[in-house]
Amino acid sequence: MYLSLRPPCGLIFVGAICLLPLAACTTVGPDYAGPPALHTGTQLLRDRAAASPQALLPAHWWLALNDAELNHLAVLALQNSPDLGMARARLKQARAMLSQQQDNALPKSTASAIGLSLDSAPGTAAASSTRFYSLGLDASWEVDLFGGTRRAVEAASAQAGQAQAQLADAQVSLLAELVETYAQLRERQHVHALRVELARLDADQLALIGQRKQAGVVGVTEFDNQQAASLLSRQAAQDAQRDLENSQDLLALLCGLAPGELDRELQAVAPIPGLPQQIGVGDVAALMKNRPDIRAAERALAASSAGIGQQEAGYFPKLTLLGDLGLGASSASQLLKRSSTMLLGVPYISWDWLDLGRTRAAVDKARAEEEESRENYRAVVLKALRDANQSLSHYGQQRDLLLSREGRLAAMQRNFEMSAQRRKAGVADQSEWIEARRNLLAARIDQLQAQSGLLQAFAGLQKSLGLGWDLPG
């Protein structure tokens, strides 16, 4: 139930002038004071990598890998990714909502025009004709006495900031996944070629054992074992081809293209990109500044805080200033004369005083939403710290693994060279050379996988640090 008051016209400006200062200084609800302070320390804990606490890499961190093809794919992804397109559309929606809330604080007006003709039936004694013309301009302005509209604008502004941070977060995730997939692609190109060579070596070994079996030198069991190994090698080569095609398709998807559209461009085998000598991780303050998901959670908290005041405004009366300018006459020629003018202005006060329980429930809901946003911000910050620590630890482990596998590869290379010399000298047979070659190829595959894993860990580290976005304001 609304209680409505329309004071006499003589009180229009008196009431308005008395209430406008109140509207300028009264805003219900809590004033947002920023996110809660969390005791996160000053440094990340698991800095096992060759990392510096000083400067982070720039926003376009993948450029440090010095790979022209990767840079081209990054441009395609930023331009065409459907995920980024959806995030951009959500940002446009949020900015449009902000503009709408800002316009709600302004006066509203409508214009009208009427042309009326009343004619009695012709041929009758009372035949007559009446004409009436009218032009009107109506205006209304809801005075923001208690700041409900200002809080709505504040909430919409925070939501627009949240949408922009979410777009940045989508960009961070996209570019990290792009680099990870590109690392897999280059690894799988080399691994496929090595698997094909391994299958050929196993086929050669099977032929040699078959000859020895016919000569009675080896038994059936050794021949059967080698036949099974040869079959597994062929299957592994086929699996490597499938994995390579999957990487090509995923890269196309990340770039907003159909499967197969990048096959020709990515057909040439290229090395796995190398990493910078030193990785900057910054400090906890830099992490808080750069992670877009933390920024989005903080903006969501600001929006929910403003939402409390937006609901609390329902406790108080609303003042609307109404005005009407009308022109009316029985002929178009008389319409613009001063005597045809009608001017009306009146303040309108309404108060939903019987529905304060519903308003109280809405306020309680808004406070609960603010509490949820506060806890969500805390959870996002803690998760960000966990991600950064785990990424640092994983990067260090992958670096150690690569060093280990490079050492093994060097040992297998020396063994193969010795076997080749022995074979050339007639001391070793073909089977020994094939086995040494197989061990070398297997070690090379392990080394490639570790090298790719280190690059993927590097991309994951940049994602955990919130790098990879550079948006206009």
C-alpha positions in Angstrom: 0.0 0.0 0.0 1.3 3.4 -1.0 0.7 6.6 0.9 0.6 9.4 -1.7 0.7 13.1 -1.2 0.1 15.9 -3.8 0.7 19.2 -2.1 -0.9 22.3 -3.5 1.0 23.9 -6.4 2.1 26.8 -4.1 4.3 24.3 -2.2 6.1 22.9 -5.2 9.3 24.8 -5.0 9.2 25.2 -1.2 9.2 21.5 -0.7 11.7 20.9 -3.5 14.2 23.5 -2.2 14.0 22.1 1.3 14.6 18.5 0.2 17.3 19.0 -2.4 20.1 19.6 0.1 19.1 16.4 1.8 19.3 14.6 -1.5 22.8 15.9 -2.0 24.3 14.7 1.2 22.3 11.6 2.3 23.2 8.2 0.9 21.9 5.1 2.7 23.9 1.9 3.0 27.6 1.3 3.8 30.3 3.2 2.0 32.7 0.7 0.3 36.1 0.8 1.9 37.8 -1.7 -0.3 38.4 -5.5 0.1 39.4 -7.0 3.4 43.1 -7.1 4.2 44.5 -10.6 4.2 47.7 -11.8 5.8 49.3 -13.3 2.7 53.0 -12.5 3.4 55.3 -10.7 1.1 56.9 -13.5 -0.9 55.8 -16.7 -2.6 57.0 -19.7 -0.7 58.0 -22.3 -3.3 60.5 -20.4 -5.4 62.3 -23.5 -6.6 62.7 -22.1 -10.1 65.4 -19.8 -11.6 63.1 -17.0 -10.7 63.7 -13.4 -9.6 61.4 -11.6 -7.1 61.9 -8.4 -9.0 60.2 -7.7 -12.3 57.5 -9.7 -14.0 57.5 -10.4 -17.7 55.4 -7.9 -19.7 51.8 -8.5 -20.4 52.7 -10.1 -23.8 54.9 -12.6 -22.2 54.9 -15.1 -25.0 56.9 -12.7 -27.1 59.9 -13.6 -25.0 59.8 -17.1 -26.5 60.9 -15.5 -29.9 58.6 -17.8 -32.0 57.1 -16.0 -35.0 54.4 -18.7 -35.6 53.3 -18.6 -32.0 53.1 -14.8 -32.1 50.9 -15.1 -35.2 48.6 -17.7 -33.5 48.3 -15.4 -30.5 47.1 -12.6 -32.7 44.5 -14.9 -34.3 43.3 -16.1 -30.9 42.9 -12.6 -29.5 40.9 -11.6 -32.6 38.8 -14.6 -33.2 38.4 -16.6 -30.0 34.6 -17.3 -29.3 35.4 -17.2 -25.5 36.8 -13.7 -25.8 33.9 -12.7 -28.0 31.4 -13.8 -25.3 33.4 -12.0 -22.6 33.5 -8.8 -24.7 29.7 -9.0 -25.2 29.2 -9.4 -21.5 31.4 -6.3 -21.0 29.2 -4.3 -23.5 26.1 -5.4 -21.6 27.5 -4.3 -18.3 28.5 -0.9 -19.7 25.1 -0.5 -21.2 23.5 -1.2 -17.8 25.8 1.4 -16.2 24.6 3.9 -18.8 21.0 3.0 -18.1 21.4 3.5 -14.4 23.1 6.8 -14.9 20.2 7.9 -17.1 17.8 6.9 -14.4 19.1 9.8 -12.3 18.1 12.3 -15.0 14.6 13.8 -15.7 12.3 11.8 -18.0 10.0 13.4 -20.5 7.4 12.4 -23.1 5.8 14.4 -25.9 2.3 13.9 -27.2 0.1 15.3 -30.0 -3.6 14.9 -30.5 -5.9 15.8 -33.3 -9.6 15.1 -32.5 -12.6 15.5 -34.8 -16.3 14.9 -33.7 -18.9 15.1 -36.5 -22.6 14.4 -36.0 -24.6 12.6 -38.7 -25.0 14.9 -41.8 -28.5 15.9 -42.9 -29.9 16.0 -39.3 -31.2 19.1 -37.5 -28.4 18.9 -34.9 -25.6 18.4 -37.4 -22.4 19.8 -36.0 -18.6 19.5 -36.2 -16.1 19.8 -33.3 -12.3 20.0 -33.7 -9.7 19.8 -30.9 -5.9 20.0 -31.2 -3.4 19.4 -28.4 0.3 19.4 -28.0 1.9 18.3 -24.7 5.2 17.8 -23.0 5.3 15.8 -19.7 8.4 15.7 -17.5 9.2 13.9 -14.2 12.2 13.6 -12.0 12.5 11.3 -9.1 14.7 13.2 -6.6 17.4 10.8 -5.2 16.7 11.8 -1.6 18.4 8.9 0.1 20.9 7.8 -2.5 19.2 4.7 -3.9 19.9 5.7 -7.4 23.4 6.7 -6.6 24.0 3.3 -5.1 22.5 1.7 -8.2 25.0 3.6 -10.4 27.8 2.6 -8.0 26.8 -1.1 -8.3 26.5 -0.9 -12.1 29.9 0.7 -12.3 31.5 -2.0 -10.2 29.7 -4.7 -12.3 31.2 -3.1 -15.4 34.6 -3.3 -13.8 34.0 -6.9 -12.9 33.0 -7.7 -16.5 36.2 -6.1 -17.8 38.3 -8.1 -15.3 36.5 -11.3 -16.4 37.4 -10.4 -20.0 41.1 -10.1 -18.9 40.9 -13.4 -17.1 39.5 -15.1 -20.2 42.4 -13.6 -22.1 45.0 -14.9 -19.6 43.5 -18.4 -19.7 43.3 -18.4 -23.5 46.9 -17.4 -24.1 48.3 -19.8 -21.5 46.3 -22.7 -23.1 47.5 -21.6 -26.5 51.2 -21.7 -25.5 50.7 -25.1 -23.8 49.0 -26.5 -26.9 51.7 -25.1 -29.2 54.4 -26.7 -27.0 52.5 -30.0 -27.4 52.3 -29.6 -31.1 56.0 -29.0 -31.6 56.8 -31.9 -29.3 54.4 -34.2 -31.1 55.8 -33.4 -34.5 59.2 -34.6 -33.4 57.9 -37.5 -31.4 55.8 -38.7 -34.4 58.9 -38.8 -36.6 60.9 -40.6 -33.9 58.1 -43.1 -33.4 58.0 -43.9 -37.1 61.8 -44.5 -37.0 61.4 -46.7 -34.0 58.7 -48.8 -35.8 61.1 -49.2 -38.7 64.0 -50.3 -36.4 61.7 -52.8 -34.7 60.7 -54.1 -38.1 64.4 -54.5 -39.0 65.1 -56.2 -35.7 62.1 -58.5 -36.3 63.5 -59.4 -39.8 67.0 -60.2 -38.3 65.5 -62.4 -35.5 63.3 -64.1 -38.1 66.5 -65.0 -40.1 68.1 -66.3 -36.9 65.0 -68.3 -36.1 65.2 -70.0 -39.4 68.8 -70.7 -38.9 68.0 -72.2 -35.5 70.0 -69.6 -33.6 67.1 -68.2 -31.6 63.9 -69.8 -30.3 60.2 -69.1 -31.0 59.8 -67.1 -27.8 62.3 -64.4 -28.7 60.8 -64.1 -32.2 57.3 -63.8 -30.7 58.4 -61.1 -28.3 60.0 -59.1 -31.0 56.9 -59.5 -33.2 54.8 -58.1 -30.3 57.3 -55.2 -29.8 57.2 -54.4 -33.5 53.4 -54.3 -33.4 53.4 -52.0 -30.3 55.9 -49.6 -32.1 53.6 -49.4 -35.2 50.6 -48.6 -32.9 52.6 -46.0 -31.0 53.5 -44.3 -34.3 49.8 -44.2 -35.2 48.9 -42.8 -31.8 51.5 -40.1 -32.2 49.9 -39.1 -35.5 46.5 -38.9 -33.9 47.9 -36.8 -31.0 49.6 -34.5 -33.5 46.3 -33.9 -35.3 44.5 -33.3 -32.0 47.0 -30.6 -31.2 46.4 -29.0 -34.6 42.6 -29.1 -34.1 42.8 -27.6 -30.6 45.0 -24.8 -31.8 42.5 -24.0 -34.6 39.7 -24.0 -32.0 41.6 -21.6 -29.7 42.1 -19.3 -32.7 38.4 -19.4 -33.6 38.9 -21.5 -36.7 37.5 -24.8 -38.0 39.4 -28.1 -37.5 42.0 -28.4 -40.3 42.3 -24.8 -41.2 45.7 -24.5 -39.6 47.0 -27.9 -40.9 48.9 -26.4 -43.9 50.3 -23.5 -41.8 51.5 -25.9 -39.0 52.7 -28.7 -41.3 56.4 -27.8 -41.2 58.3 -29.3 -38.2 59.8 -26.6 -35.9 61.7 -26.7 -32.6 60.1 -26.3 -29.3 60.5 -22.6 -28.3 63.3 -21.9 -25.7 62.7 -20.1 -22.4 64.1 -16.9 -21.0 67.1 -17.3 -18.8 65.4 -15.9 -15.8 61.8 -15.8 -14.8 60.4 -12.8 -12.8 57.7 -13.7 -10.3 57.3 -10.4 -8.5 55.9 -10.4 -4.9 52.5 -11.0 -3.4 51.5 -7.3 -4.0 52.3 -7.7 -7.7 50.2 -10.9 -7.8 47.2 -9.1 -6.3 47.6 -6.3 -8.8 47.9 -8.5 -11.9 45.5 -11.4 -11.4 42.3 -10.5 -13.2 40.2 -13.0 -11.2 41.2 -11.2 -8.0 40.2 -7.9 -9.6 36.8 -9.4 -10.7 36.1 -10.7 -7.2 36.9 -7.3 -5.7 34.6 -5.5 -8.1 31.8 -8.1 -7.3 32.3 -7.2 -3.6 32.0 -3.5 -4.4 28.8 -4.1 -6.3 27.2 -6.2 -3.6 28.2 -3.5 -1.0 26.4 -0.9 -3.1 23.4 -3.2 -3.4 22.7 -2.9 0.3 22.2 0.8 0.0 20.1 0.3 -3.1 17.7 -1.9 -1.1 17.8 0.3 2.1 16.4 3.2 0.0 13.1 1.3 0.0 12.6 2.2 3.7 12.1 5.9 2.9 9.6 8.0 0.9 10.2 8.9 -2.7 9.8 12.5 -4.1 9.0 12.9 -7.7 8.6 16.3 -9.4 6.0 16.3 -12.1 5.5 18.9 -14.8 3.3 19.3 -17.8 3.2 21.9 -20.6 0.2 21.7 -22.7 -1.3 23.5 -25.7 -4.9 23.0 -26.6 -7.3 24.8 -29.1 -10.2 24.1 -31.4 -8.3 25.0 -34.5 -4.7 24.6 -35.5 -4.2 28.3 -36.0 -5.1 29.0 -32.4 -2.9 26.3 -31.0 0.3 28.4 -30.5 -1.4 31.4 -28.9 -0.6 32.2 -25.3 -4.2 31.7 -24.3 -4.0 28.1 -25.4 -1.2 27.3 -23.0 -1.5 25.3 -19.8 1.3 24.8 -17.3 1.2 22.4 -14.4 3.9 21.5 -11.9 3.5 19.4 -8.7 5.6 17.4 -6.3 4.5 13.8 -5.7 5.5 12.0 -2.5 5.0 8.3 -2.2 5.9 5.9 0.6 5.3 2.2 0.6 4.9 2.2 4.4 2.9 -1.0 4.7 5.5 -3.1 2.9 8.5 -2.4 5.0 8.8 -6.1 5.9 9.4 -7.0 2.3 12.0 -4.2 2.1 13.7 -5.6 5.3 13.9 -9.0 3.6 15.5 -7.5 0.5 18.0 -5.7 2.7 18.8 -8.9 4.6 19.3 -10.7 1.3 21.6 -7.9 0.0 23.7 -8.1 3.2 24.0 -11.9 2.8 25.1 -11.4 -0.8 27.7 -8.9 0.4 28.9 -11.5 2.9 29.1 -14.1 0.2 31.1 -11.8 -2.1 33.5 -11.0 0.8 34.1 -14.7 1.4 34.4 -15.3 -2.3 37.1 -12.6 -2.5 39.0 -14.3 0.3 38.7 -17.7 -1.4 39.9 -16.3 -4.8 43.0 -14.6 -3.2 43.9 -17.8 -1.3 43.4 -19.9 -4.5 45.6 -17.4 -6.4 48.4 -17.8 -3.9 48.1 -21.6 -4.0 48.2 -21.6 -7.8 51.3 -19.4 -7.8 53.1 -21.6 -5.3 52.1 -24.8 -7.1 53.1 -23.4 -10.5 56.5 -22.3 -9.1 57.0 -25.8 -7.6 55.9 -27.5 -10.8 58.2 -25.3 -12.9 61.2 -26.2 -10.7 60.4 -29.9 -10.9 60.0 -29.8 -14.7 63.3 -27.9 -15.0 65.1 -30.6 -12.9 63.4 -33.4 -14.9 64.6 -31.8 -18.2 68.2 -31.6 -16.9 68.0 -35.3 -15.9 66.7 -36.4 -19.2 69.2 -34.3 -21.1 71.9 -36.1 -19.1 70.4 -39.5 -20.1 70.2 -38.4 -23.7 73.8 -37.5 -23.7 74.7 -40.9 -22.3 72.6 -42.7 -24.9 74.3 -40.6 -27.6 77.7 -41.7 -26.4 76.6 -45.4 -26.3 75.2 -45.2 -29.8 78.4 -43.6 -31.1 80.4 -46.4 -29.5 78.1 -49.0 -30.9 78.4 -47.5 -34.4 82.2 -47.6 -34.1 82.1 -51.2 -32.9 79.8 -52.1 -35.8 82.2 -50.4 -38.3 85.1 -52.3 -36.8 83.2 -55.6 -37.1 83.1 -56.2 -33.3 79.3 -55.6 -32.9 76.5 -56.9 -35.0 73.4 -55.2 -36.5 71.2 -56.1 -33.6 73.4 -54.3 -31.1 73.5 -51.2 -33.3 69.7 -51.3 -33.6 69.2 -51.6 -29.8 71.6 -48.7 -29.2 69.7 -46.6 -31.8 66.4 -47.5 -30.1 67.7 -46.5 -26.7 68.9 -43.2 -28.2 65.5 -42.5 -29.8 63.6 -43.3 -26.6 65.8 -41.0 -24.7 65.2 -38.3 -27.2 61.5 -38.7 -26.9 61.8 -38.4 -23.1 63.9 -35.3 -23.5 61.4 -33.7 -25.9 58.5 -34.4 -23.5 60.4 -32.9 -20.6 61.2 -29.8 -22.8 57.6 -29.4 -23.8 56.5 -30.0 -20.2 58.9 -27.2 -19.0 57.4 -24.8 -21.6 53.9 -25.8 -20.5 54.9 -25.2 -16.8 56.2 -21.8 -17.9 52.8 -20.9 -19.4 51.0 -22.2 -16.3 53.3 -20.0 -14.2 52.5 -16.9 -16.3 48.8 -17.7 -15.9 49.1 -18.1 -12.1 50.8 -14.7 -12.0 47.8 -13.2 -13.9 49.9 -12.2 -17.0 48.7 -12.1 -20.6 46.1 -9.3 -20.7 46.4 -5.7 -21.8 42.9 -4.1 -22.1 42.0 -0.5 -22.9 40.3 1.3 -20.1 
